[in-house]
Amino acid sequence: MLISYRKNLDRIVFLSMMSFFVLPTLATIYQALAYGFSLQCLATVISTQIMFVMDTVEVNMRFHSQQAAYEKARYEAEHDGMTGLLNKEAGWKHMRKYFDRMDSHDEAMLMFVDIDDFKTINDTYGHTVGDFWIREVASQLRHIYRQDDIICRYGGDEFMALIRNTASEQVLETTLGMFFQQLARASEQRGQDVHCSVGVCRIAATRISGNRVISRNTDGGNGEDTRGGVDFDQCVKQADLALYETKRFNKGHFTVYNYDRPQPASAMRLGAAGKCEEDENHIKRNNQRNNYHINRKFHRTIHIVAH
């Protein structure tokens, strides 16, 4: 045990504890070989060594007990008790840490996931059913995404997920398509109409050109961007706006904004089965509200370019 804890002990403390165990043993062996056995001396040494070992074992058990209690308290402080996901504070801490380390070649997607009409679910089926669907959505998110992705319960019926090292639209469509399908299957089995809306902020890779950061647009072109890095708060705001737009115009689907300052974000709307749906009424409302001009580049993506 002393050797295993050597790195955690000061050199003087380690040597003194080792000498307390080793020197009496060596002296006893020498005395037995040179002068014969002294029962009194031998008994004293053995009893002292037993006391030393027992005390060391007790200290070791206390250390492990305190460490286990600390780890448990730390886990409970960082995780949501109902879902087992990270709570908001811990989730944001890990996400900010990842954003701080991002460079111009990193990609990511930040998502808000919200259970639609959750109050109605509680009022109709009861809070026990509502708790079940919170746990079910958390389980589906944890099952679909990787262990190194960061998923947290934002609060109530809302969740946040940071999908790291990818900004692929195909990955987004596939994973969210699986999520919607599994949620629909569980809803059908229980005979309850439950669905989620999702808002996504997509951070595409960038490259440095002189003192400027050149961002890669969805259509493959390059656009100038003076940002010095990815602002976590701005990305959260973009994902929240995308979620609000989904819940306002097309619940049960998801909307994607590209993180691209100061240029306006691009938007993409897809159905629950992963197929693209261009909502003409929604486009007209956006044009009237924001005086945007719609320039369609891809069949899957709607590029909104400000005048």
Buried (B, 14 or more C-beta within 10 A) or exposed (E): EEEEBEEEBEEEEBEEBBEEBEEBEEEBEEBEEEEEEEEEBEEEBEEEBEEBEEEBEEEBEEEEEEEEEEEEEEEEEBBBEEBEBBBBEBBBBBBEEBBEEBEBEBBBBBBBBBBBBBEEBBEEBEEEBBEBBBBBBBBBBBEBBEEEBBBBBBEEBBBBBBBBEBBBBEEBBEBBBBBBBBBBEBBEEBEBBBBBBBBBBBBBEBEEEEEEBBBBBBEEEEEEBEBEEBBBEEBBBBBBBBBBBBBEBBEBBBBBBBBBBEBBBBBBBBBBEBEBEBBEEBBEEBEEEEEBEBEEBBEBBBBBEEE
